[in-house]
Amino acid sequence: MYQQEIIFRLNERYLLAPYGVPLEGIQKVEYLDGKIWLNGEISDEEELLFEPVRYRESSFELNDVTIGIQFHWERKEDQTFKGSLKIIIENEKLTAINILPLEDYLVSVISSEMSATSSSELLKAHAVISRSWLLAQIEKGKVLQKSGKVYQSIVETPEEYIRWYDREDHQNFDVCGDDHCQRYQGITRQSTKLVEQAVSETRGMLLMSEGKICDARFSKSCGGIAETFENVWEPEVHPYLQAIIDNPVAPEGFDTDLTSESAADKWIRNTPAAFCNTRDKEVLSQVLNDYDQETKDFYRWNLTCQQAGLAELIARKSGKEFGAIVDLIPVERGKSGRLKKLKIVGTKLTLTIGKELEIRKTLSESHLYSSAFVVDKMNIENGIPGEFKLTGAGWGHGVGLCQIGAAMMGAKGYQYNEILLHYFRGATISKEY
């Protein structure tokens, strides 16, 4: 939460550090004249820390937290959290930070990322990857900080604009609570004993590779084949994040190296067998919270864009004037068929953009479901298409565990370790604490 003013409720007695001032009930913090104001009084502190007297019984509620930031389901909701609340100043606004133990954080993540009524094997698999991902990010942050290097995520030339997005956007806390990192919504989403049991039974279990904690990524639907890490984020190869077919065997009649344009075209326009190729409502409800279920097409999707709307959108999102859009040309695809580079040809400008999230952000008010799509031009007059039809596959970046595929594996009787080692080939599961 990042606002000029934040209103919150302390549902039990909290102590305001460093002097232990007791507070309870509704509180208001504001950023004014370079200072934090608490309930109308200026504070001499550069940050405020509210610590619960009784951790297990206490909670605090934040009003109007934005979730699904810049995604098609973006909205505000009130959220309730356990643990401490820290308020800091960032870029002339206030940021709310929740501090709590790792294992309690995981109970919330799993209840936020998927339904708390999911199968026990799916919940245990997700507990291991969420724990691994978080600790890998903290380790990565320490290494970056120690090196003193400035993290670069943009490569720009007159012909290309390539950008990737990762958790390095956050400097003053470990991870955010939204889809940018992994969903954490405190105790807002009702947890269950099954979730708590999944976290407890896998306590300290991590995915490991070559002596390091795996950067265990996940997305909603891979679309049939998982993508490699380096095709989505920085050019670093992780042996456990490779292109895997989300099926026990390769579907017949398909070339599964989707770096080939013809192979990608055939794959995306069809619906080959895959764990994540399902419309089983019971399985989908395990992975999809209420607002996720507003989306109906996960495995394959279609979008038609009118020329005027698309040209205006691309100009606004890119900050560049392309004129009328003449063509959208695939330049380079990853192994799942996701576009790494897309050439936008306009009457005034031609530019190649990437990576996958930059493509998804440029062609949508929020994000396209994925960058695994093919383009058909229609109603062409004087070389200018009146419409562009996008046919796509999957939802999200497609790297690592496919949540819908994993839910189907759980429903089919696979154990959590089998689910993990299906998606993270060559990794091992190790109890590290």
PyMOL commands that set and color helices and strands:
alter all, ss='L'
color gray80, all
select helices_A, chain A and resi 102-113+120-147+167-169+193-201+229-231+261-269+281-287+292-294+307-318+356-362+403-411+416-423
alter helices_A, ss='H'
color red, helices_A
select strands_A, chain A and resi 2-3+5-17+21-32+35-38+41-42+47-52+60-67+75-81+84-90+93-99+154-156+160-163+205-209+212-213+218-219+300-306+325-333+339-346+350-354+373-381+384-393+401-402+428-431
alter strands_A, ss='S'
color yellow, strands_A
deselect
rebuild
show_as cartoon
